[in-house]
Amino acid sequence: MRSTSEQADGPDGPSGEVGGGAGGLPAPEEHAYPDHWEADVVLRDGGTARIRPITADDADRLVSFYEQVSDESKYYRFFAPYPRLSAKDVHRFTHHDFVDRVGLAATVGGEFIATVRYDRIDDRGRPASTPADEAEVAFLVQDAHQGRGVASALLEHIAAVARERGIRRFAAEVLPANTKMIKVFTDAGYTQKRSFEDGSVRLHLDLEPTDRSLAVQRAREQRAEARSVQRLLAPASVAVVGAGRTPGGVGRTVLRNLLGAGFTGRVYAVNPGLGPGETELDGVPAFPSVAAVGAPVDLAIVAVPAERVPEVVADCGEHGVRGLVVLSAGYAESGTEGRARQRALVRQARSYGMRIIGPNAFGIIDTAADVRLNASLAPEMPAAGRIGLFTQSAAIGVALLARLHRRGAGLSSFISAGNRADVSGNDVLQHWYDDPATDVVLLYLESIGNPRKFTRLARRTAAVKPVVVVKGARHSGSAPPGHRVPVTRVPHATVDALLRQAGVIRVDTVTELVDAGVLLAGQPLPAGPRVAILGNSESLGLLTYDACLTEGLRPQRPLDLTTAATPADFRDALAAALADDTCDAVVVTAIPWVGIEGTTEVLAASLREAVAGGGAAGAAKPVVVVHVEMGGLAEALSAATSTRPAPARTRRPTAAAPAPVPQGAPEAPEPPDPAAPARNIPAYPAAERAVRALAEAVRYGQWRRQAADPGRVPEYDAIDQAGAAALIDRVLAERGAGQESRGVTLTTDETGELLGRYGIAVRPALPAPGPDEAVAAAARLGYPVALKTTAPHLRHRPDLGGVRLDLATEEQLRTAYAELTEALGKPEELQPVVQAMAPRGVDTVVRAAIDPAVGAVLSFGLAGAASELLGDTAHRLIPATDRDAAELVRSIRTAPLLFGWRGSAPVDTPALEELLLRVSRLVDDHPEIVSVALEPAVVAPGGVSVLGAAVRLAPPPPTTDLGPRRLPSY
């Protein structure tokens, strides 16, 4: 494919001359190197590449790159044989102004593997400068790297650059035989036109992102990041770098753990200190370097001192290693010098296309039968199971592995990421989303590097399998050492609310994490909150009943089987409860029999028999057991073998061709069948723990059912998006708000105008610097009126007497004015205003704010003490749907005040929900709006009146999840 400037004369023709500008235009102004365009990306096969602008220093790299491109690819690029680049070509392709002419390169190991460039053109296809908004685009990908998704990634980034520089459309000319390049454009999801002219295909792409282009981008992101994690978990060969010559030490321990687990691939030991004739360690081939192995190495476990890691990374990168697990400590957790060392480690590894788990990691485990990888410090390989476990802390990882083992819960895979400088919880969510071996995801997180992306991925994953999260370091006020995360202004409580909105099961402790995990992995989801309770202890049954009420469940009266009940009685009672249509879950309570041995195993067998019979009969109800001092019952119950057909557990990648680029969002994997027979019956030593885990399953099941219909973002009349944008641009231009500005607060008139363009009317408040002005204002507005102060120290403080309501006459207004100034101060201090009375109702507050990490958040609560003192506020991500708005209104604890509490008239909640949705639409349409506050918004039985409003603008903040794909940089 070629660009317009190359069509007439070839790349070395007159239009390629740089000195006098293209097409007679003056030489473009030079701009500073745009380092924010640099990005690391994950490619389709799971490897990484770096995308960056091409500069004049890249001449030799460009020539070397071009020499490695086949004649066919060169022909497709220039529409003619073009074996080599001339000096003028090299100059043109490496000298850019970063505005009208831009070139980007994808690099691996510092060398080019692909390039893309655009040249701005006018409506006749000639070279142009701003304000022309179209550009010709052309790609060239090295043959060895075609099929890796490099061109698709470059298109995302060059399109983002073009939009930043005011370019709205791309044009491209492609030979019909160049089907791969045509597919890159057609699969991108942008609005496009295609024509056939002079033997070539002419494509025009509108660069405005569409729902389809965003879905394509995220589908590619999911497949690439999932593949990158799969490559780490299922290597065909592993080298342990730093395996000691004598027993003991981290490296030698990992080597023995690999061998002890029965890893199915090839294992190598690497130690540069090997003596003459030393060719084996623990029975595996040993070498002084990765280069000396002489065979492919997919994964390297690095267990050497931090100062030696760079040479190990270089050795691995230069010999094709795909990924690293860095166990070495001494990085960001150790201070400023360690943070610099960690940044250098990530840059070095990514430059070779490798991904990193760690540093300071505990290791990774995969229990698939064709892998059996224990590349960790865990001495025992966990049993195979359905739980995926991710932790950032090694200590917590050890504790969770031990607890899950004691509960009889097996794992599909385990990742302990340490400082998570590269691979993070977001990456493993991408992998587990469509991993058929994983039914439940458990995450212990001490920090969330990209909350917005995490929320998006968690919502998608939670739609098909449970995601349970415990968040450490919630109250420390800072990220743990070694974890660099974006600064967020949103409180942890708000982040928790947003995670729950996304379907995440949020728990407070690692004990609750395990409790919920074993239930969700072993039992079907409950269809509702109705709980049957049965057992041989009346007291334990009542405790369970109370715990159910505390958790918001609907328990039935406990069935007391009496202490004389036999295991057969338990079996029959449980079978009856499972067949009962009036309950959705069953809690079995059990205390030991007196003087009878061997009943624990018999009871476990009886309960399993009842559950198996219930499953065969079509009942899909979870069963949990609460036991008191019945040693061995939990183990006996967890020993049940699965009656569900096990899916294929093959993980190791095959030699099949890469999957085709998706046309839209990734197809959701088949969710676990909720009607499948249960496997393990979870047992708990306390009623509260069992019921809490069951309640989380009930709430999650309800969310899953609702998630099937997430609602829609309504379209409303009386919205003037263009007018609002013009007002915002004018205000920012007049107030001089630059990128470093903290923002501009709109005046009262500007606020009213902006909100009015979205159908949000703010009741006017006229200034009253004196009693005569107050009377004049009242005459203009019409009685009755309110007189209130607007001084910052008195605003929204009715308890201080700064508001006088229902003033129906001039006399009442003058009296109120005199009382107000006498009690609180001079008019110039109080800044009093007069406002027409609104219908009586409930005072509420509606807010929206932009957080650089979380994104746009819509909040709602009742005005005053309920939201300010008690924190009774609900939150949803923007854009909000009609379902979100309805849930927002109903989810605060004081919501009954809106629905006729104690005989009061219900307020107009549909009007309130419309107000919330209009605010959501306003903020979503205009990223320059960084905060909106409507306080109070009085909701009456017949409408909503906004009495006060404030809006703040600022240049759009950088987003962490809406631009082209990129890995985080730390």
C-alpha positions, 0 to 999 in steps of 0.5 A: 500500500502506498501514500498519496505523496508516493503515487506519482513519482514513487517514494524517491520522487519530487513529492518526497523532497523534504527541504522545501516542504511537500507539494509547495507547502512551507516546511512544517514547524518542528514539534517536541518529541511526543513521548506520550505516544510510546507504548508497550503492547501485547500482540496476538501470540502473547509476546510484546512489542514497543510502539514509538515515534520514528525519529531521525536517529532511526535511519540505520534501523529503518534500512536494516528493517527494509532489507528483511522485508520480502520483495512481495511485501515491498511490492504491496507497499509501493505498487512496484518493485522497490528492492532498496531505499534511497538516501532521500527515502530514508530521510523522508521516512525518518523525519517527521513534524509529529503533526502533519507527518507522523511515523510509528514503529513497532520494535522488538529487541530495539529493532523495527518489526513494522512501521506505519505513517500518515501524511495529512492531505487536502480534499484533492489528495495533495499534501496539506497542513491543518485545518485539513482533517484527512490523512493518507496512511500506509503500513509495512510489516516484516514478513516474519512478524506477519500474523501476530496482530502488529498492524492492528495494534499500530492502526489503533495507535496511529489513529489515536495520534491522528485524532489528537492532531485533528485528523478525522479520516484515513485514506488508504490505497491497497492492491486487491491481492494484499488481502491481509492489509485489507482485512486489517482495515475492514476488521478494525470496526471503524465506519468506512467506505470502499471503492475500486479505482485504477486497479487498487482498492481505495479505503476511507476510514472515519476515525471516530471510535464506534461501539464496534471498533471499541468491541474489536479493540477489547476483543483483541486485547483479551485474546492477546493478554490471555494468550500471554498468561497462557504462555507463562502457565503452560510452557513446553520447557523451563529453565531455572536460572540460579539453581544452586550447586548444593541443596537448598536455596531458592533456585534449587528449591524451585527446581526440586518443586518442578520435578516433584510435581511431575512437570511434563515438559523439559527442565534445565538448570542454569548456573554460571558457576558450574565447575568443569564436568558438572552437567547435571543438577538433580538429574536434569541437564545443567548449563552455565547460561540459557544460550548454552542450552542449545534448545528452545526455552519457553519460561525462565525462573530467575532466582539470582541476586537483583544486580545479576538479573539484567544479564540474565534477562539479556541472555534470555531475551537474546535466545527467544525465552517467552516469559520470566518469573522473577523470584529475586527481591531487592526491587521497588519494595526496597526503596528509591534505588529498587524502584529504578531497578524495577523500571529498568527490569520491565523495560528490558524484558519488554524490549525482548517481547517477554512478560514478567511475573514479579519481581519478588514473586512466590511463583506460579502453578498449573495443575492441568494434567498435560502441564503439571507446573509447580514453578513456585516455592510451594513444596507441594503441588495442589490438587487439581480443581476448579479455582483460579487463585491470584495473590500479590503477597507471598505470605498470603499466597502460602496461607491460602494454598494451605487453607484451600488444601485443608478444605479439599478445594483444588486449583486450576492455576495459581499466580503470586505476582509479588510487585506485579511490575508487569503481569497483574490481576487484570491479565489473569482475569483475561486468561481465566475469563474463557479458561474452561478449567476455571470455574471460580476466580479468587483474588487477593489484591493489595493495590489495583493499578487500573481500577477502571480496566479491572472493573470492566474485566471483572464485570465481563468475567463475573457474567460467566463465573464468580470473581471473589476479591479481598482487598488488603491495605484498605486503610493504610492510605497508600499502596504497599511497597513495590506497588506503583498505582495511579493516584485516586481521589475516590475513597475505598468505599466508593471503589468497593461499591463500584466493584460490587456493581460490576458483580465482584464478590467483595469480602473482608478477610482471607478466611471469607475468601476461602469460605466463599470460594469453596462454596462457589466451586462446589455448589450451584448458585441459589435461585433466591434467598429462601433457606431451609435449615435442618439438623440435630441441634435446635440451638445451632439451628436457631443460631443459623436462623439468626445469621440468615436474617442478619445477612438479609436471607429468608430462612424457614423455621429450622427443622430439628431432627433431635439428637437421636437423628441417624445419618439416614434421618439427615439423608431423608430430611435433606432429600425432602428439602432439596425437593421442596419448591419453597426453598432455594438453599439448604443449611445442614447443622450437625453436632457429634453423637455421644458414644457412637464412633464412625458416624462422621464418615457415615453422615458425610456419605448420607449427605452426599447421597441425598445431594446426588439424588437431588441433582438427578431429580433436577434440583439445583440448590446449594447445600452447606454444612455447619458442624460443631466439633466433628473432626473429619467431617469437612474432609469426608465431605470434600472427598466426594468425587465430581459427578460433573463431566470434567472438561478437557484440561489441556492447556499447552498451546498447539501448533495450530494457526492463530485464531482469526481477528475477532469481528466484535467482542469476544464470545462469552465462554460457556458458563458452568451449568448451574444444574450440574450435580454438586461436587464437594459439600462445603463444611464450616465450623461456625454458622455465621461463616457458612451463612455469610458465604451463602449470602454472597452466593445469593447476591451474586446469583441475583446480580447474574440474573440482572446482568442478563438485562443491563438496561440502556442509556436513554435518549432524551429530547432537549439536549444540545450537545454542540451548544454545550461543547461551544460553551465549554470551549469558550470558557476554557479559552477565556480563563486560560486553563492549560493542561496543568490547571486545576480547573475553572469553576463556572459562574452561576449564569454559565452553570445554568446555561450549561445544565439547561442545554441538557434539559436540567433547569436550575431555579434562578437565585437573584442576589440581594445585597440589601433589603430593597434589592431583595424585595425587587428580586421577589417581585420579579420571581413572584411570592412566596420566596426563600431568602438564603445565604450563599457564603461558603461557610454557610452554604448547605448548613440550614442548621445555622439558620441561613435559610428562611422559607415561605416568605409570602409578603414584602413585610415577611421578606424585610423582617427575615432579611433584618433577622438574618443580617442581625444574627449572622453578619453583614450582607457582604459577608452573607451574600444573600439571594432570593429564590422562588419557593420549590414544591415541598419534597425530599432534599437530595444531592446528585454529584458526578466526578471524574477520577483519573484512575476510576473514571466518571462516577455518578453519586446520589444520596439525601442532602445533609447528615445522611450523606455527609455524616453517615456516608449514605451515598450510592455510586455508579459508573458513567454512562449510567443505564436506566437500570443503574439509575433505578438501583442508585435511587433505591440502594441508599439506606434512607431510600424509604423516605422517597417511597412514602415512609410513615405515610408521607407522599411518595416522591416522583422517582421517575423524574429523579431517575431522569435527572440522574441520567441527564447528568450522566449523559452530560458528563459522558459527552464532555470529558472537560467536565470534571465535577457536577454537584446539584445540591439540593435537588428537591424531589416532590410528588410531582417533579424535581427542582434543582435549587443549587448547582456547581460545575467545574471544568478542566482540560480532559484528564488522561484516561487509563482504559479508553485509548489504544491498547497499552501495557501500564508503565511503572 
